[in-house]
Amino acid sequence: MTTVVAARVESLASSGIQSIPKEYVRPEEELANIGNVFEEEKKEGSQVPTIDLKEIDSPDEVVRAKCHETLKKAAQEWGVMNLVNHGIPQDLIDRVKKESGKIQGYGSKLANNASGQLEWEDYFFHLVFPENKRDLSIWPKTPSDYIEATSEYARQLRGLATKILGALSLCLGLEEGRLEKEVGGMEELLLQLKINYYPICPQPELALGVEAHTDVSSLTFLLHNMVPGLQLYYEGKWITAKCVPDSILMHIGDTIEILSNGKYKSILHRGLVNKEKVRISWAVFCEPPKEKIILKPLPELVTDAEPALFPPRTFAQHIQHKIFRKSQEGVPN
């Protein structure tokens, strides 16, 4: 097992290099399908669904059920969607983006896989909710509005997570609060913010900002600076997500896929980079506690015809299982 200490990718990018160090070059089998992200975004064909949440808690049962049905369909078929009319004020989202763009504390991942492979990104990571579990000593003190804007965004996102989990529960024939309870409830569900900074890359056709993976979370909410880069592995090919204004992109994570016994999908995805524009994304992972909860398909969703697809594991064990499996397997071409 090799451990490589990585320089900040931004310092590499701004040094004027024309070719990227070999640790950033993807394996041969991946290079065949890494294209120009701006060209890829223009392609017609299957698109990530956009879900209008305006009526998610409408007092009119028929109207509400129709909204839930579109959410259910997207969660079953794609496991990723653009949420519009999500209820979080755009000016708050703009504040979060503006303040985060000025942070000085970005770091780079260490390569701890056998090949010493690195990703073309810097990032900043910390827990944002529940508030009593935060460590404000690691939060940036400047810019001055960062703590206030990020804290308020986290509070509002936590409310949105409750609405989404409630709708997804009802669509499985469960009580509204069931999925939320199973992932830790208000006390134990942890919201982790990861700000991803993808510098301009001189050879984007050889690198990835983030390699192919599924999220381990229950739900992941993603903002971005309207520069394309996210790709989803859908029906056997990589699809580039188009940038939808005023939306929050949401992934169903492994945790909900397991609890739903595979009815809701956790989709494989990755990030491309480019040589023209810096891409920034703000991902909030809603994660269950590492040891307190056993993740397994809910008994109501397991039958003789549809047996359990996943063995019981804690969240920590699930993460370890994925790391082990990744070291044994490749990723799709």
N, C-alpha and C positions, 0 to 999 in steps of 0.2 A: 504494500500500500504506500503510494507516494503522497507526501504532503508538500504542496508548493505555495510559498507565500507570494501573493499577487500584488503588484503595484496597482494603484488606482487606474482604471481603464481610461478615465478622462485625461490623466497625465500622459498616457501613451498616445491618445488620440490627438492631443494638442502639441505633441512633440514634433509633428510634421512627418511621421513615418509614412512610407508609401506602401509597405507590405506589413501584414500583421505577424506577430511572433507565432511560432508553430503550435504553441499550446492552445491557441485560439482557433486553429484550423480544424474543422469538423472532420470526422471519419469519411472515407470515400463513399460509403453507401448513403450517407446523408447529403453529400454535396450535390447529388443528381437532382434533388428537388428543392434547393434553395434558390429562389428567383428574386428579381427586383420587386421590392414590396409595393412600389407605386404602380408598376404594371400589373402586379397580382391583384391589387385592390380594385382595379378597373374591370376585372373579369366578370362576366355575367355568370349566372348559374345559382346554385344553392347559396342562401344568405342566412346569417345568424338572425333568428326572429327578433322583432321588436315588440315588446309587450307594454300596452298602455295600462298603468295601474290606477288610473283615475277612479275607477269604480270598485277597487278591491274591497272596500268596506262600505259599499253603498247600502242604504237601508232597504232598497228594493232587492228582494231575494233573487229574482230572475236576472236582473242586471249584474248583481254580484257574482252569481253562479257562472255567467258568461265570461266575466273577467277571469275567474278561477280556472275555467276550462282552457283558456288560451295559455295561462301560466303552466297548467298541467301538461298540455301538449308539448310546449317548448322544453319542459323539464324531462319529459319522456323521450323525445326525439333528438334533442340537441344537448341538453344539460348546460346550455349557455344561452343568454338572451340580453338584449339591450332593454333596460327599464326606462320608460318615459312617464311623465306625470307621477313621479315617485314620491313627491311631497317634501323633498329636501330643497330648501331655497337655493336658487342658482347663485345668489350673491355670496352665500356661505361656502358653496363649492369653489367659487372663484377665489375667495379668501384663502382657502386651504391650498389651492394650487399656487397662488401668488407667493404665499409665505414659504411653502416647501421648496420652491425653486431657488431660494436664497441660502439654504442650509449649507454649512461648511463640513459637516461630519460624515460624509459618505465614505463607505469602505468597499472593498471588493471581496468576493467569495474566495475561500481557499479551495484549491482543487484537491479533493481527497478520494478521487477514483483512480483506478489502476493506471489509466492512460495519462493522468495529470492534466486532463482537459479543462479548459477555462471558458467562461461565458463572457460576452462583450457587454458587461454592465457593472455599474456601481450601485450600491443601495444603502438605505438607512432603515432600520427595523426597530420598532418598540411596541409595547402593549399600550392600548389606548382606552380599554374598557374591560371590566368594571373599574370605576375610578379609584376604589380603595385598594386595587391590586397594582396600580401604576407605580413606576419608579421615576418620579419627575426629575431626579438628579441626572438621568441620561437624556432627557428631552432638551432640544436646542433652546437656549435662552434668547437667542436672536435668530430670526427677526422677532420683534416684540409681540406680534399678534399670533405667533405660531401655536403656543399652548392653548390660548383661548379658542381660536378658530378650529384647531384639530379636536379639542375636547368636545366642542359643541357638535361638530360633524359626527364624531363617534357616538354621542348620545342619540342623535337623530337616526343614524344608521342602525343603532341597536333597536330602535322602535320599528324601523322598516323590516329588520330581520324577523321580528315577532310577527308582523303581518304576513310576510312571505311564508314563514314556517307554518303559520296557522292555515293559510290557504292550501299549502302542499299537504298538510295533515288531512284536511277535509276531503281533498281530492283522492286520498287513499282510503276513504271511508272510516277515518279515525276521528277521535275528538280533536277539536281545534288546537288545544294546547299540547297535544301528545309529542310531536317531534321536538318542540322547544324543550319540554321536560327531559326528553331522552338525550339531548345534547348539553344539558347542564343548567338550563333555566337562567333567570336573570342573575343569579349569584355566581354561577360557575362557567358560563359560556364566555370565552376570552376573545376579545377583538384585538388582533395583532395587525399593526400598520406596517407595510413595507413600501417604501418609496423607491421605485426603480428608475435609474438614470442610465439611458443607453446613448453613449456618445456617438458622434459621427464615426463611421468605420471606413477606412480606405479600401478594404476588400470585403464588402458585405456579402458577396456570394460565397465566401469561405467560412463565415462565422454565424453564430446564433447569439442573440441577446439572452435568451433563456432556452435551455434544451427541452425536448419533449417530456412532458410530465402530466399527471393529473393532480389536482389539489387535494390535500388530505383533509381539508376543512369540512365543515357542514355546508356553509355558503361562503363565497368570496365576492366582494363588491369592488369593482375596479373603475377608477377615473383615469383619463389620459389627456394628453395635450393635443389631441386631434391629429397626431402623426400615426399612420398605420404601422402595424408590426405584428399584432396578434394573429396567429394562425390556429385553426381548429382541425383536427383529424376526423373528417366526417365522411362516412360511406366510402372509406378506402382512399381518400385523397386529402391533401392539405388545402383548406379554404381560408383565404385572408378576410378577416373581419373588416367591414367598412366602418368608418368613424361616423357615429350618429350624434349630432349636436344635442346638448342638454340631456344626455342619457347617462345612466350608470350601468355598466356591463356587469352581469351577475353570472357566476359559475355555480352549478351544483357540485359540491365536493364529495370525496369518497365516503365521508361519514353519512351523508344522506343517501347515497347510493346503497350503502350497506344496510341501513335501517329500513329502506324501502324494498329491500331484497332485489335490487337491480331495476325496479320500475322507473326510478329516476336515474339519469345517467351522469357520471362524472367523466367529462370528455377530455381526451388527450389534447394538449395544446402546447405551443412554443412561441418564441418571439424572434422575429427577423429584425435586422438592423439595416441601416442605409448610409450612404455617403453624403447626403444633403442636409438632413435635419436631425437634431437631437430629439429623441423620444423620451418622455417621462410618463410613468404611470404610478397611480396610487392604489395599491391593493390592500383591502382590509379582509383578513382571514378570520372567520368566525369559528373558533376551535373549541371542541369539548375539553374538559380537564383530562390530563394525561393518564391518570391512574384510577380515578374514582368511578368511572362508568365502563361497563362492558358493552362494546359495540357489536351488535349482531342483528340479523333480520328480525323485525318485530313479529311476535308469534302469530298475530292476526293475518300477516301477509305470507305465512308459510303453510302450504298444503301438500298433500301427496302429489298433486299435479305440478305444484310449484315449490319444490323443496328449497331449503336454505342454500343460497349461493355462496355464502361467506361464513367462515368459522368465527366463533366468539373471540374477540381480542380487545384489550384496552387500546386507547388511542396511541399510547406510546408503543405498544407491540405492533400496531398497524404500521406506524412509521418505520420501525425497525425491519418489518417484513418487506416493505417496499424498497428500502435501501439494499437489503440482501438480494431481493429479486432483481433489482436493477443491475447489480454487479454480475448476475448470471445471464441476463438477457440483453438483446439489443433493442432498438426502437424501430417502428415501422419506417419503411422507405416511402 
